[in-house]
Amino acid sequence: VPDEIDLSGLRGIGKKENEVLLPDDAPTAPAPALPDYDRNIVEQLEAMGFTRNASIKAAIETGKGGGVEAAAEWVMLRLDDPSLNDPPATAPTHPSASGPAHMEGLDELIAFGFTAHQARYALSRNPDANAAAEWLFVHAEEVPPECGAVCPGENTTPLATSASREFSDGSGKYRLVAFISHMGSSPHSGHYVVHVKKDDRW
């Protein structure tokens, strides 16, 4: 067995004339968020035989204070509704919410100890300050970072430099300089021996 191997013939040299490049994956939009609901209620309704979509709708419509009984009653009253098992509507967003009521809710949430960014995000999910506060107490860690694609103060120069830097992947020729052998009747017993080549001698 030779102790030198040449992989140069397997090196890629770019697109060949008879090759077709696959299209880049199109960016996918994040899945729309649902209004907050009690997962335990959904699980119990599903155990009763209701579909997941109907269970989620019931949990959303009756709220966390309604309990399983109210949610089950909500479904029972709508069994004839052909849209009952359709996917639930996503949470409404209010990007342009403003005015005294919005500012008052913002101040209330900030008084609870949340940041202005957290407060604005929660109010964009639900303009009601009480509901927004309840959501934040449970899901504060789900609030996305305040900065956009580039955070303030973040230096993108090293990233740009590394992206354009050229690297060498070697000549394609490799020489064996060491190997490890196992000596024993099974992998669970015996011992390992390493052989290292020094000064052209093993």
Steps between C-alpha positions, in 0.01 A plus 500: 500500500656834400555752778427790264172571324417758234144642502569776250284332239197536725544874553207716393584772249164676481201456271555286193332560164272197535392585856191694606508700821212447741305816582563666834238432763248778515481663843200373690289732706468407869180326595238748620458504875180390665342688789614373838298207634512233771671188361358285779146581390586401143645167613192419709265589216696283260474215750121544481515439126491855363738598222810701580384803302162504675670456838739790438214724386302415813800569726557835331136609505430404861833624636707355781239584762223303331638155568437172321124505561451835327725398213317169453165682504632744240583209268171319562301808404684519168507136385285594201737776394681381183800720586542360851797282404666760277834638620456770766549863408839647576560765760422850376785744490469871558820655363347846487344495845543842649318764693432560869359152566804331348741727685316438826530123451868544415560693820317235704715219363819698552389560860485121543872487419488409132704688244335736253579255221338210686197715576459612138534142375240368747259781413544423131371150575214622715423870551340427837758588765381231745516224239837627378636497856372146557666387178830665593511339845487158334673559165745783556785286367317464167527871421741536205810716535439870464767551237436420136725313262803679649509588868625846595871494563545165331803498274429309181841565345662174626209301361526666162874450499478132588232444238724635225820340625639219286607176663718219372379143540844349442662339202282189499788269590506344845765286667439263788701607804326300775230242562343322796448124522275310736634177644246277667224248439222765501458880511416465871831344597863519403703815447587756237843558348601815314763488226671827406740552212811696594801560279344269236488217752198345675 
